[in-house]
């Protein structure tokens, strides 16, 4: 009887070890899946922020440009003459590098104030190819549809 009891303890301990191993593998898989999901959601959120900023700049140019837009571009600034709802002036998009982040700031018409469109670790540069303006965020170039 004593010998049989020893075998039972070994069987119970081996079953307990197998159960704990399976549970540990399950928890590690769940942890990895949640971490991967968090990274994917974060990357998607950053990409959507970029697309929204580019779409906003493109739309604002189409709606608010003056009859003589007089656009100008430098690597850190895009500006154009605007005329909208009785207000006229210059709208500028300025890139500022501060604390390791590139910030895209919009300076609007009188009374509209300044807005932060985008904050990212990726480098932001405005480009001009002929008469077409674009913005490069990281390694991706977005055509703004702004031309003279």
Backbone as CSV, one residue per row, in Angstrom:
resi,resn,N_x,N_y,N_z,CA_x,CA_y,CA_z,C_x,C_y,C_z
1,UNK,0.819,-1.187,0.000,0.000,0.000,0.000,0.865,1.252,0.000
2,UNK,1.970,1.223,0.746,2.865,2.375,0.831,3.522,2.665,-0.523
3,UNK,3.893,1.635,-1.252,4.516,1.791,-2.560,3.525,2.377,-3.569
4,UNK,2.282,1.995,-3.506,1.255,2.500,-4.399,0.988,3.989,-4.153
5,UNK,1.062,4.413,-2.895,0.854,5.809,-2.549,1.946,6.691,-3.157
6,UNK,3.177,6.234,-3.233,4.286,6.978,-3.832,4.057,7.208,-5.312
7,UNK,3.539,6.184,-5.986,3.241,6.345,-7.415,2.132,7.377,-7.633
8,UNK,1.173,7.402,-6.761,0.062,8.340,-6.872,0.573,9.778,-6.715
9,UNK,1.464,10.004,-5.765,2.020,11.350,-5.576,2.803,11.774,-6.815
10,UNK,3.570,10.877,-7.400,4.336,11.199,-8.601,3.379,11.523,-9.749
11,UNK,2.320,10.747,-9.890,1.346,11.017,-10.950,0.668,12.372,-10.748
12,UNK,0.285,12.671,-9.522,-0.378,13.945,-9.235,0.582,15.102,-9.491
13,UNK,1.832,14.959,-9.054,2.814,16.014,-9.271,3.105,16.214,-10.750
14,UNK,3.185,15.138,-11.520,3.440,15.283,-12.958,2.233,15.920,-13.655
15,UNK,1.012,15.565,-13.257,-0.175,16.205,-13.823,-0.218,17.692,-13.449
16,UNK,0.148,18.015,-12.214,0.192,19.409,-11.769,1.242,20.194,-12.558
17,UNK,2.397,19.581,-12.807,3.445,20.221,-13.606,2.956,20.479,-15.034
18,UNK,2.295,19.486,-15.630,1.764,19.663,-16.991,0.710,20.762,-17.028
19,UNK,-0.178,20.797,-16.046,-1.209,21.831,-15.999,-0.583,23.219,-15.852
20,UNK,0.391,23.353,-14.963,1.058,24.653,-14.766,1.799,25.087,-16.031
21,UNK,2.430,24.148,-16.722,3.140,24.466,-17.964,2.157,24.956,-19.024
22,UNK,1.036,24.287,-19.164,0.029,24.692,-20.154,-0.551,26.063,-19.784
23,UNK,-0.814,26.273,-18.501,-1.345,27.569,-18.064,-0.326,28.681,-18.313
24,UNK,0.954,28.426,-18.045,2.001,29.419,-18.274,2.110,29.761,-19.762
25,UNK,2.054,28.750,-20.623,2.097,28.989,-22.071,0.889,29.819,-22.496
26,UNK,-0.269,29.528,-21.947,-1.483,30.290,-22.261,-1.360,31.747,-21.825
27,UNK,-0.862,31.979,-20.617,-0.702,33.354,-20.130,0.337,34.123,-20.942
28,UNK,1.433,33.477,-21.318,2.450,34.136,-22.135,1.899,34.475,-23.523
29,UNK,1.113,33.565,-24.082,0.501,33.827,-25.396,-0.473,34.987,-25.308
30,UNK,-1.262,35.019,-24.263,-2.218,36.113,-24.071,-1.489,37.444,-23.886
31,UNK,-0.432,37.433,-23.113,0.361,38.652,-22.891,0.963,39.147,-24.202
32,UNK,1.507,38.247,-24.991,2.096,38.623,-26.277,1.028,39.171,-27.225
33,UNK,-0.143,38.545,-27.234,-1.224,39.018,-28.106,-1.680,40.416,-27.703
34,UNK,-1.818,40.684,-26.419,-2.241,42.012,-25.961,-1.176,43.066,-26.243
35,UNK,0.091,42.701,-26.070,1.176,43.648,-26.357,1.233,43.968,-27.851
36,UNK,1.090,42.957,-28.688,1.094,43.166,-30.135,-0.087,44.033,-30.548
37,UNK,-1.252,43.781,-29.961,-2.433,44.591,-30.260,-2.192,46.048,-29.874
38,UNK,-1.575,46.287,-28.731,-1.301,47.661,-28.286,-0.358,48.357,-29.259
39,UNK,0.670,47.659,-29.741,1.595,48.252,-30.711,0.885,48.572,-32.030
40,UNK,0.050,47.655,-32.486,-0.677,47.878,-33.739,-1.629,49.067,-33.633
41,UNK,-2.348,49.155,-32.527,-3.277,50.266,-32.332,-2.510,51.584,-32.253
42,UNK,-1.377,51.591,-31.565,-0.561,52.797,-31.446,-0.021,53.223,-32.809
43,UNK,0.491,52.278,-33.597,0.990,52.594,-34.941,-0.126,53.103,-35.840
44,UNK,-1.278,52.488,-35.765,-2.422,52.923,-36.563,-2.858,54.330,-36.160
45,UNK,-2.849,54.612,-34.874,-3.222,55.936,-34.387,-2.264,57.012,-34.903
46,UNK,-0.974,56.717,-34.886,0.012,57.679,-35.404,-0.160,57.903,-36.907
47,UNK,-0.403,56.829,-37.641,-0.606,56.960,-39.087,-1.860,57.771,-39.391
48,UNK,-2.924,57.534,-38.653,-4.149,58.306,-38.855,-3.943,59.776,-38.521
49,UNK,-3.146,60.071,-37.478,-2.838,61.469,-37.157,-2.133,62.147,-38.333
50,UNK,-1.189,61.443,-38.947,-0.493,61.994,-40.119,-1.477,62.259,-41.254
51,UNK,-2.328,61.287,-41.534,-3.278,61.432,-42.641,-4.269,62.559,-42.385
52,UNK,-4.738,62.693,-41.150,-5.656,63.787,-40.816,-4.984,65.143,-40.995
53,UNK,-3.729,65.265,-40.557,-3.012,66.541,-40.698,-2.838,66.898,-42.175
54,UNK,-2.429,65.926,-42.982,-2.238,66.176,-44.417,-3.573,66.529,-45.076
55,UNK,-4.619,65.798,-44.736,-5.929,66.072,-45.321,-6.434,67.454,-44.903
56,UNK,-6.182,67.843,-43.659,-6.595,69.164,-43.198,-5.884,70.262,-43.980
57,UNK,-4.559,70.117,-44.163,-3.806,71.128,-44.914,-4.306,71.219,-46.351
58,UNK,-4.543,70.072,-46.977,-5.013,70.038,-48.361,-6.387,70.697,-48.477
59,UNK,-7.298,70.347,-47.570,-8.649,70.891,-47.605,-8.648,72.400,-47.322
60,UNK,-7.855,72.824,-46.362,-7.826,74.240,-46.027,-7.314,75.066,-47.202
61,UNK,-6.316,74.563,-47.906,-5.812,75.291,-49.070,-6.908,75.423,-50.128
62,UNK,-7.629,74.334,-50.385,-8.687,74.364,-51.407,-9.803,75.340,-51.037
63,UNK,-10.161,75.416,-49.771,-11.289,76.230,-49.339,-10.905,77.691,-49.129
64,UNK,-9.731,77.934,-48.551,-9.399,79.289,-48.111,-8.409,80.044,-48.989
65,UNK,-7.892,79.442,-50.034,-6.887,80.138,-50.838,-7.475,81.398,-51.477
66,UNK,-6.645,82.424,-51.585,-7.063,83.669,-52.221,-7.026,83.499,-53.732
67,UNK,-7.579,84.478,-54.448,-7.568,84.397,-55.907,-6.148,84.367,-56.439
68,UNK,-5.252,85.058,-55.771,-3.825,84.970,-56.096,-3.150,84.329,-54.881
69,UNK,-3.047,82.987,-54.850,-2.613,82.291,-53.640,-1.195,82.621,-53.174
70,UNK,-0.273,82.879,-54.070,1.098,83.225,-53.710,1.660,82.300,-52.630
71,UNK,1.740,81.022,-52.937,2.267,80.040,-51.993,3.783,80.075,-51.975
72,UNK,4.332,79.767,-50.804,5.783,79.653,-50.697,6.106,78.473,-49.793
73,UNK,7.251,77.853,-50.075,7.640,76.682,-49.305,9.125,76.733,-48.993
74,UNK,9.459,76.371,-47.767,10.830,76.117,-47.332,10.787,74.757,-46.638
75,UNK,11.917,74.156,-46.320,11.854,72.856,-45.648,11.064,72.864,-44.329
76,UNK,10.990,74.026,-43.674,10.292,74.058,-42.389,9.013,74.888,-42.404
77,UNK,8.572,75.363,-43.571,7.384,76.215,-43.596,6.679,76.151,-44.950
78,UNK,5.358,76.089,-44.899,4.510,76.232,-46.080,3.515,77.327,-45.751
79,UNK,3.398,78.324,-46.621,2.437,79.394,-46.368,1.781,79.817,-47.672
80,UNK,0.575,80.374,-47.543,-0.163,80.839,-48.719,-1.104,81.964,-48.304
81,UNK,-1.435,82.799,-49.279,-2.412,83.866,-49.047,-3.793,83.250,-48.985
82,UNK,-4.592,83.741,-48.034,-5.924,83.185,-47.845,-6.954,84.305,-47.782
83,UNK,-8.159,83.948,-48.193,-9.292,84.863,-48.135,-10.516,84.009,-47.833
84,UNK,-11.071,84.166,-46.623,-12.170,83.302,-46.215,-13.107,84.051,-45.277
85,UNK,-14.361,84.073,-45.607,-15.408,84.716,-44.801,-15.032,86.136,-44.396
86,UNK,-14.574,86.898,-45.358,-14.259,88.298,-45.112,-12.913,88.552,-44.464
87,UNK,-12.206,87.512,-44.093,-10.874,87.661,-43.506,-9.844,87.339,-44.573
88,UNK,-8.800,88.119,-44.612,-7.728,87.813,-45.549,-6.407,87.942,-44.813
89,UNK,-5.436,87.209,-45.287,-4.120,87.208,-44.660,-3.318,86.029,-45.168
90,UNK,-2.441,85.548,-44.326,-1.552,84.451,-44.703,-1.717,83.316,-43.706
91,UNK,-1.868,82.105,-44.233,-1.908,80.901,-43.397,-0.577,80.195,-43.562
92,UNK,0.021,79.831,-42.432,1.338,79.186,-42.462,1.307,77.891,-41.671
93,UNK,2.038,76.913,-42.182,2.284,75.661,-41.471,3.775,75.614,-41.190
94,UNK,4.139,75.573,-39.919,5.535,75.691,-39.512,5.945,74.427,-38.764
95,UNK,7.141,73.918,-39.080,7.682,72.753,-38.398,8.661,73.233,-37.333
96,UNK,8.450,72.780,-36.097,9.318,73.131,-34.979,9.838,71.834,-34.374
97,UNK,11.148,71.770,-34.122,11.739,70.601,-33.477,12.052,70.977,-32.036
98,UNK,11.404,70.277,-31.086,11.574,70.607,-29.684,11.440,69.336,-28.846
99,UNK,12.378,69.121,-27.934,12.351,67.959,-27.029,12.251,66.633,-27.764
100,UNK,12.931,66.509,-28.897,12.937,65.261,-29.642,11.687,65.015,-30.470
101,UNK,10.784,65.984,-30.523,9.552,65.837,-31.296,9.474,66.916,-32.369
102,UNK,8.991,66.504,-33.541,8.683,67.460,-34.595,7.222,67.854,-34.424
103,UNK,6.976,69.159,-34.381,5.619,69.657,-34.198,5.229,70.471,-35.409
104,UNK,4.073,70.165,-35.964,3.540,70.900,-37.104,2.491,71.872,-36.567
105,UNK,2.812,73.157,-36.675,1.967,74.211,-36.115,1.313,74.985,-37.242
106,UNK,0.036,75.278,-37.087,-0.715,76.073,-38.058,-0.922,77.458,-37.475
107,UNK,-0.512,78.457,-38.226,-0.799,79.842,-37.860,-1.842,80.345,-38.837
108,UNK,-3.024,80.635,-38.315,-4.151,80.963,-39.172,-4.352,82.434,-39.396
109,UNK,-5.499,82.735,-39.962,-5.890,84.114,-40.212,-6.136,84.820,-38.880
110,UNK,-6.295,86.115,-38.932,-6.521,86.910,-37.739,-7.712,86.367,-36.943
111,UNK,-7.485,86.113,-35.673,-8.554,85.632,-34.808,-8.713,84.126,-34.773
112,UNK,-8.041,83.405,-35.654,-8.176,81.944,-35.658,-7.197,81.272,-34.699
113,UNK,-6.126,81.957,-34.351,-5.166,81.389,-33.419,-4.225,80.396,-34.055
114,UNK,-3.408,79.762,-33.198,-2.438,78.764,-33.633,-2.909,77.387,-33.181
115,UNK,-2.623,76.383,-34.005,-3.027,75.019,-33.701,-1.861,74.074,-33.915
116,UNK,-1.744,73.068,-33.044,-0.804,71.978,-33.262,-1.534,70.920,-34.074
117,UNK,-1.064,70.680,-35.296,-1.701,69.661,-36.128,-1.146,68.276,-35.861
118,UNK,0.151,68.207,-35.565,0.789,66.896,-35.457,2.031,66.990,-34.589
119,UNK,2.225,66.008,-33.743,3.465,65.841,-32.988,3.962,64.426,-33.255
120,UNK,5.206,64.322,-33.704,5.739,63.009,-34.048,7.250,63.001,-33.868
121,UNK,7.812,61.806,-33.751,9.261,61.665,-33.698,9.863,61.623,-35.096
122,UNK,8.994,61.445,-36.099,9.457,61.395,-37.484,9.757,62.813,-37.980
123,UNK,10.779,62.934,-38.809,11.145,64.238,-39.349,10.079,64.720,-40.330
124,UNK,9.712,66.001,-40.221,8.719,66.617,-41.110,9.414,67.667,-41.958
125,UNK,9.265,67.553,-43.283,9.894,68.492,-44.216,8.895,68.819,-45.324
126,UNK,8.803,70.102,-45.678,7.997,70.504,-46.828,8.873,70.492,-48.070
127,UNK,8.300,70.058,-49.187,9.034,69.939,-50.446,8.274,70.640,-51.563
128,UNK,8.999,70.991,-52.603,8.378,71.554,-53.796,8.983,70.860,-55.008
129,UNK,8.112,70.266,-55.815,8.537,69.627,-57.057,7.864,70.375,-58.195
130,UNK,8.593,71.278,-58.805,7.992,72.138,-59.822,7.035,73.102,-59.159
131,UNK,5.758,72.980,-59.509,4.749,73.842,-58.903,3.872,73.104,-57.899
132,UNK,4.207,71.859,-57.601,3.416,71.048,-56.681,4.149,70.946,-55.342
133,UNK,3.413,71.205,-54.252,3.984,71.144,-52.923,3.594,69.829,-52.249
134,UNK,4.480,69.343,-51.403,4.203,68.114,-50.662,4.882,68.198,-49.302
135,UNK,4.546,67.268,-48.444,5.156,67.188,-47.121,5.660,65.760,-46.936
136,UNK,6.874,65.648,-46.392,7.448,64.330,-46.096,7.453,64.159,-44.588
137,UNK,6.782,63.114,-44.144,6.748,62.778,-42.720,7.433,61.430,-42.583
138,UNK,8.600,61.445,-41.977,9.409,60.229,-41.922,9.876,59.879,-43.304
139,UNK,9.539,58.708,-43.774,9.931,58.287,-45.114,8.795,58.353,-46.124
140,UNK,7.645,58.889,-45.724,6.487,58.935,-46.595,6.241,60.356,-47.074
141,UNK,6.073,60.524,-48.374,5.799,61.833,-48.954,4.334,61.898,-49.346
142,UNK,3.663,62.951,-48.878,2.243,63.163,-49.167,2.112,64.391,-50.078
143,UNK,1.424,64.232,-51.185,1.154,65.358,-52.091,0.034,66.183,-51.483
144,UNK,0.280,67.481,-51.348,-0.721,68.359,-50.761,-1.709,68.904,-51.771
145,UNK,-1.428,68.713,-53.041,-2.324,69.245,-54.055,-2.274,70.751,-54.139
146,UNK,-1.274,71.353,-53.514,-1.099,72.796,-53.532,-0.177,73.139,-54.679
147,UNK,-0.656,73.943,-55.611,0.199,74.346,-56.730,-0.215,75.730,-57.202
148,UNK,0.691,76.370,-57.896,0.402,77.702,-58.446,0.410,77.649,-59.938
